């Protein structure tokens, strides 16, 4: 029975590590997306109301 509990513990540890790794990847991807959107927004330039008229 102890072997089964040890295997279960290893499985839970593996699943938690996997979930944490996936969360880190998603947060990093969102950060890169935000950085890319900011750079594109600045390069494209924003026209003010005075420039349109």
C-alpha positions in Angstrom: 0.0 0.0 0.0 2.9 2.3 0.7 4.1 1.9 -2.9 0.7 3.0 -4.2 0.7 6.1 -2.0 4.3 7.0 -3.2 3.3 6.6 -6.8 0.2 8.8 -6.2 2.3 11.4 -4.6 4.7 11.5 -7.5 1.8 11.7 -10.0 0.3 14.7 -8.1 3.7 16.4 -8.0 4.1 15.9 -11.7 0.6 17.2 -12.5 1.1 20.3 -10.3 4.5 21.0 -11.9 2.9 20.6 -15.4 0.1 23.0 -14.5 2.6 25.6 -13.1 4.7 25.3 -16.2 1.7 25.9 -18.5 0.6 28.9 -16.5 4.2 30.4 -16.8 4.1 29.8 -20.6 0.7 31.5 -20.9 1.8 34.5 -18.8 5.0 34.9 -20.8 3.1 34.7 -24.1 0.6 37.4 -22.9 3.5 39.6 -21.9 5.1 39.2 -25.3 1.8 39.9 -27.0 1.3 43.1 -24.9 4.8 44.2 -25.8 4.3 43.5 -29.5 1.0 45.4 -29.5 2.6 48.4 -27.7 5.4 48.5 -30.2 3.1 48.3 -33.2 0.8 51.0 -31.7 3.7 53.3 -31.2 5.2 52.7 -34.7 1.8 53.1 -36.4 1.4 56.4 -34.7 -1.7 58.0 -33.4 -3.2 61.0 -35.1 -4.7 63.6 -32.9 -7.9 65.5 -33.6 -5.8 68.5 -34.8 -4.0 66.4 -37.4 -7.3 65.1 -38.9 -8.8 68.5 -39.6 
